[in-house]
Amino acid sequence: MTVRNARLSDLRRVIEIERASFGPECYSVTTFLAHVVRDRKGFFVAEEEGEVVGYALVRVKLGWLGRRRGGVTSIAVDPARRRRGLGRALMARALAYLQERGVEDADLEVHVANRAAQSLYEAFGFRRSRLLPHYYGLHRDGLRMVLHMDRSARWERSERAHDG
């Protein structure tokens, strides 16, 4: 398995994974295309045997009072390939990317019922911040999770992962 920067040619497979993972709440093709065109460096894919099996979209922005803020916009693994460390490898690369760019605070949103994802994020140090009522639609709440990026932390990458 490798983690590398996404390419335009990966987009079709990324959209398939997005739709299989998030159904009606999935991001549009336009959202992914904007990431490929605007900042491909913040768009990663996990690949096994030449096939894209997961992705992560990461954002960086300058926040209020000059604090660099960022976060994980979306992360997903092909449902048939879950529970094999792919999400962990993608999250490690996403956080390394944020740290390399001087991000001080990171956040993400997750469905309140998605306990597996919350456990993964908590393993990386994210903490629950606040409930987001109806974030995913009527009576489908989200949860904002935050992480203060410790400058001394090292987000371990799989020894087989690279930027490609």
C-alpha positions in Angstrom: 0.0 0.0 0.0 1.2 3.5 -0.8 -0.2 6.9 0.0 0.5 9.5 -2.7 -0.8 12.8 -4.0 -4.0 12.4 -6.1 -4.0 12.8 -9.9 -6.8 13.8 -12.2 -6.9 10.2 -13.4 -7.8 9.0 -9.9 -11.0 11.1 -9.7 -13.4 8.5 -11.1 -12.3 5.9 -8.5 -12.4 8.5 -5.7 -16.0 9.4 -6.6 -17.0 5.7 -6.5 -15.5 5.4 -3.0 -17.1 8.7 -1.9 -20.6 7.5 -3.1 -20.2 4.1 -1.5 -19.1 5.6 1.8 -21.4 8.6 2.2 -24.4 8.0 -0.1 -26.7 11.0 -0.3 -24.3 13.1 1.8 -21.4 12.7 -0.6 -19.4 15.5 -2.1 -20.0 16.4 -5.7 -17.5 15.8 -8.5 -17.0 19.5 -8.6 -15.7 19.5 -5.1 -13.0 16.9 -5.9 -12.2 18.5 -9.2 -11.5 21.8 -7.4 -9.1 20.1 -5.1 -7.3 18.4 -8.0 -7.0 21.7 -9.8 -6.4 24.1 -6.9 -4.2 22.2 -4.5 -3.4 18.6 -5.4 -0.9 18.6 -2.6 -3.8 18.4 -0.1 -5.5 15.5 -1.8 -4.1 12.1 -1.1 -5.0 8.6 -2.3 -4.2 5.2 -0.9 -3.3 2.7 -3.6 -2.9 -1.1 -3.5 -1.7 -3.0 -6.5 -2.4 -0.1 -8.8 -5.9 0.5 -7.6 -7.1 3.5 -5.6 -8.7 2.2 -2.4 -9.1 5.3 -0.3 -8.6 9.1 -0.2 -8.2 12.1 2.1 -8.9 15.7 1.3 -7.1 18.2 3.5 -7.5 22.0 3.8 -5.2 24.8 5.1 -6.3 28.4 5.8 -5.2 31.4 7.7 -7.5 31.8 10.6 -8.4 34.8 12.8 -5.4 36.6 14.3 -3.0 34.8 11.9 -3.4 31.4 13.4 -3.0 28.7 10.7 -6.0 26.4 10.8 -6.7 23.4 8.8 -8.5 20.1 8.8 -9.7 17.0 7.1 -12.5 17.8 4.7 -13.1 14.2 3.8 -11.5 10.8 4.3 -12.9 7.4 3.1 -11.8 3.9 2.3 -13.4 1.5 -0.1 -16.0 -0.4 2.1 -14.5 -3.7 1.0 -11.0 -2.7 2.1 -11.8 -1.3 5.6 -10.3 -2.4 8.9 -6.8 -3.0 7.3 -5.0 0.2 8.3 -5.7 2.2 5.2 -7.7 5.0 7.0 -4.9 5.2 9.6 -2.3 5.6 6.9 -4.4 8.3 5.1 -5.0 10.2 8.4 -1.3 10.0 9.3 -0.4 11.5 5.9 -3.1 14.2 6.2 -1.8 15.3 9.6 1.8 15.3 8.5 0.8 17.5 5.6 -1.0 19.9 8.0 2.0 20.0 10.3 4.4 20.6 7.5 2.4 23.7 6.6 2.4 25.1 10.2 -1.2 24.4 11.1 -1.8 25.0 14.8 -5.4 23.7 15.0 -7.2 21.1 12.9 -10.8 20.0 12.8 -13.1 17.6 11.1 -16.8 16.7 11.1 -18.1 13.2 11.5 -21.6 11.7 11.8 -22.5 11.1 15.5 -23.3 7.5 14.7 -20.0 6.7 13.1 -18.2 5.4 16.2 -15.5 3.6 14.2 -14.4 6.9 12.6 -14.5 8.7 15.9 -12.3 6.1 17.5 -9.7 6.5 14.7 -9.7 10.2 15.1 -9.4 10.0 18.9 -6.4 7.7 18.4 -4.7 10.6 16.6 -5.6 13.0 19.4 -8.8 14.6 18.1 -11.3 15.6 20.8 -15.0 16.1 20.6 -15.7 19.8 20.4 -19.4 20.3 19.7 -22.6 18.7 18.4 -23.7 20.0 14.9 -27.5 19.5 14.8 -28.9 18.4 11.4 -25.4 18.7 9.9 -26.1 15.8 7.6 -29.8 16.5 7.1 -32.9 16.5 9.2 -32.3 14.6 12.5 -28.8 13.5 11.2 -26.4 15.2 13.6 -22.7 15.7 13.1 -19.9 16.1 15.6 -17.0 18.6 15.2 -13.7 17.2 16.5 -10.6 19.3 17.0 -6.9 18.7 17.4 -4.3 21.1 18.7 -1.2 20.3 16.5 1.7 19.8 18.9 4.9 20.9 17.2 6.8 17.9 18.7 4.3 15.3 17.4 5.4 13.1 14.6 2.6 11.7 12.5 4.0 8.3 11.6 3.7 7.2 8.0 3.6 3.7 6.9 7.1 2.7 5.9 5.6 1.9 2.5 3.8 5.2 2.1 5.2 8.0 0.1 4.2 11.2 -1.6 4.5 9.8 -5.1 
